[in-house]
Amino acid sequence: MPVKTARRPTVSAKKTGESALEKTEQTREKLLAAGIHLFSQQGYEATSTRQIEAHAKVQRNLMSYHFGSKQAFWKACLERLSERLQERLAPALAQSKDIEPGERIRFLIRRFVRASAEVPEVNRIMFDEGKCQSWRLKWLVDHFSGAFFARVAELFDDGRKRNVIPDMPLIQFYYLLVSSGAVFSMAAECELLTGQNTLDDAVVDAQADTLARLLTVTA
């Protein structure tokens, strides 16, 4: 009796498999984009699973299907935001290695301000979650802001030793730096007050240059 061999997948079957994977990835991306937008605008508690799915224009229960829970989904949104910020800051750190110390710090401050403008959702969520103790704030400190604070502290210590940072405590330096993103996070208010769009390149550059002058000593 001839031995039956397993049928090889047809081209159409392969395409179907690829299409299913692409659809799954597209659904996840839609959900993450919707979650980032709503969490940064409304906060965690005010944002419902149904709102996220409706904003993403996907079927009911797909958030739970892909991420398991609202808590796990929130973490996935913050991880995605962290990736976006790192994508903008990592090249700056690499480029700054051979720059003179004083200019290096000014360069990194400017790049941080620009990254804050490009990903304003980070500061919106951080400002919102930083108001009171919660499991979300603890997670943010453990997985995001704790490492960033340590990196800023290294930069600060090096700058103080080289006399390129003014005589001020680390806490003031750090919060002056991170709070500079408020102008981008509160873009709607700023536009009503000043008539300016804070995300315009000229406004972003002015914010970056101003902060760099404030936080460093020019020889």
C-alpha positions, -999 to +999 in steps of 0.1 A: +000+000+000+015+034-009+025+056+020+005+088+021+026+119+024+015+151+042+001+177+019+022+208+016+004+240+024-008+257-008+002+292-016-033+304-008-030+288+026+003+305+033-012+338+023-042+332+045-018+325+075+002+357+068-030+377+064-043+364+097-010+374+114-011+408+098-047+413+109-038+404+145-009+428+145-030+456+130-056+450+157-030+452+185-016+484+170-050+500+168-058+491+204-024+504+216-028+537+197-063+541+212-052+532+247-022+556+246-045+584+234-073+578+259-051+571+289-031+603+282-063+624+278-086+609+304-065+589+328-066+552+337-097+552+359-119+573+335-110+551+305-131+520+300-123+489+280-153+496+257-141+532+251-107+518+240-123+493+216-147+519+202-119+544+197-098+517+180-128+507+159-125+470+167-150+444+179-160+440+215-137+419+239-107+421+215-087+440+241-091+412+266-084+387+239-051+403+229-039+417+262-057+397+290-067+426+312-070+464+314-040+464+338-018+444+314-030+466+285-021+498+303+014+484+309+017+475+272+008+511+263+034+525+286+060+501+273+052+513+238+056+549+248+089+541+265+101+525+233+092+557+213+110+579+238+141+556+238+141+556+199+145+594+201+170+596+230+193+567+222+209+583+191+215+615+210+234+597+238+255+580+211+262+612+193+271+631+225+300+609+235+327+630+218+312+664+225+328+688+249+313+684+285+294+717+287+280+715+252+273+678+257+249+686+285+232+714+266+229+691+236+213+663+256+189+688+273+178+701+239+173+666+226+152+656+256+130+686+252+125+678+215+117+641+224+091+654+250+075+674+222+074+644+199+059+621+225+038+644+247+017+615+260+046+604+283+044+636+304+006+637+303+005+603+319+034+609+342+019+642+355-014+624+360-001+593+378+024+613+399-003+629+419-009+600+443+004+566+453-009+537+432+002+504+416+006+523+384+029+549+398+050+522+414+052+504+381+062+536+363+090+542+388+102+506+387+101+503+349+106+538+335+113+569+356+136+552+381+162+544+354+158+578+337+163+596+371+195+575+376+208+586+342+200+622+348+217+620+382+249+607+365+248+636+340+242+661+369+271+648+390+294+650+360+282+685+352+287+697+387+322+683+389+331+701+357+313+733+368+290+734+338+258+730+359+248+758+383+249+752+421+216+736+427+202+704+442+196+674+420+159+674+427+155+710+413+176+701+382+156+669+375+121+684+379+130+716+359+141+692+332+111+669+332+086+696+338+097+714+307+075+690+288+044+706+304+043+732+276+037+703+251+014+683+273-008+714+279-007+725+243-044+733+242-042+757+271-010+773+257-027+779+223-057+796+240-034+818+261-008+827+235-022+818+201+009+796+195+010+759+187+036+746+211+044+717+188+056+741+160+094+736+154+102+772+163+084+769+197+100+736+205+135+749+196+129+780+218+119+758+247+149+736+242+174+765+240+159+783+270+161+753+292+196+745+281+207+781+291+189+779+324+204+746+335+240+750+324+268+775+329+283+792+299+320+798+300 
